[in-house]
Amino acid sequence: MKGSLLELKNVSKSFPGVKALDGVSFDLKAGEVHALLGENGAGKSTLMKIISGIHKRDEGSYKIGGKEILDINPKIAQSLGIAIIHQELNMCQDLTVAENMFLGREETKFGLLAQKHLNEKAKAVLEQLKIDIDPEMVIRKLSVSKQQMVEIAKALSTNARILIMDEPTSALTEKECKELFRIINELKQNGCAIVYISHRLEELEEITDRVSIFRDGQYIITKPFKETNLDEIISYMVGREITEKFPKITTKKGEKILEVKNLSSGLVKDASFDLFAGEIIGFSGLMGAGRTELVKALFGAERIESGEVILYGERIKISSPKDAISHGIVLGPEDRKSEGLCTKLSIRENIGLANLDQISNKWGLIDKEKEKTLTEKAIKDLKIKTPSIDQDAKNLSGGNQQKVVVGKWMVRDAKVVIFDEPTRGIDVAAKVEIYNIMNQLKEQGVGVIFVSSEMPEVIGMSDRILVMCNGKITGDLKANQTTQDEILHYATRYSN
């Protein structure tokens, strides 16, 4: 690798109430993958937004190819060969794949969009990357993982020489991850420089040349990846040693809380299982197996077509989330931003919104002191990093947003708490905090349902594992007696 293609020195950036970056430095060489790591709130995404012109730096120097960049915006960044793939997908759902890929760079003929030519260009890029997606397909009809691949193709269609990937594998299957790594290695060989942000530390070994670590907005260290290891990386990230990755506890199984009999809902067919007090059930399976659809049905967010839901021996009817919440069944959804949070509202308002029955007086008016007390308790118990309870949820890091999603239900007397991909896109220390919340609920005799695409996580934190395939529950396994291979076996049993 030659000299630095990109170089930032002593960069600082502040937002109201928080200093996101404090004199950090970072450099990137042509033909390398440079992993940028740190806990949520460490400043990684802020630095990437400065590089791509979304945010303006308050202080510090910025050079590309040795040339000082005084002013930058997204358009200038693109002209300099910089492309970014954001963690949160930002696609125009009613446009086609091709239209999304060349949005803002469309070609016209006689004042009309040259649709055929656009489709041909998109097809050429997709084929070059060996991505099997129809360029004429409307985006909303694609799975999240396919949309992620389109985002990657879109970035590469700009002929970027600096590519920023922020959690690119968070929504990808294992097979799609391998395909992404193949693309990355080809880009490296062609001289493309890649900044890679990920909380899946195990995947770094396949692609990473160097690693830089930030903590609390400050630069900590840069090392060649082959000269470090995951334990050392984690220690630099959190400032302490994490002794246990999955802090599982053992409790005595209590009475049966929930019984689901032959539940069908859309993709889900004849699902039956029991959940006991003080038990964590992990749901595993490949993407599209029906796990999310099942837990949404239990929460009333998907229509239950047939079957029974029995709570403490009594059959209950769940037609809406309001019904589920009234029975003490709550859900932390997979898509925290669109389904779990009102991002334009504050932490206080988000937690209060889910608990209006607890914070309203007899005249229906919100008791601000009760609302404040609930919010401060959630912030303290979950260690939510925020300058104040009135911080907008959109300004929180991904991990802290997830904690708010969980926090709004922790203050209720829930009987069944459902977590759908609760650790997706959050750092290792925040993951442990989520696991400890699950343990806390378990100790309190709450029944916990836990959906995850990470098999080590499911095995590490569950008491029992239910495996789904093609909308059906195909395996019921004891977590301490199973393996990833056995789970995968049941996850690929395509029974009719």
KAZI-V308420 format. One record per helix or strand of 3 or more residues. SS is the DSSP state (H for helix, E for strand). FROM is the first residue (numbers start at 1). TO is the last residue. If there is no record, write none. Layout:
((SS/FROM/TO) (SS/FROM/TO))
//
This chain:
((E/4/15) (E/18/29) (E/33/37) (H/44/51) (E/59/64) (H/74/79) (E/82/85) (H/97/101) (H/115/128) (H/139/141) (H/144/156) (E/162/166) (H/174/189) (E/193/197) (H/201/206) (E/210/215) (E/218/224) (H/225/227) (H/230/238) (E/256/265) (E/268/276) (E/280/285) (H/291/298) (E/306/311) (E/314/316) (H/321/326) (E/329/332) (H/336/340) (H/347/353) (H/356/359) (H/368/382) (H/393/395) (H/398/410) (E/416/420) (H/428/443) (E/447/451) (H/455/461) (E/464/469) (E/472/478) (H/479/481) (H/484/491))
//
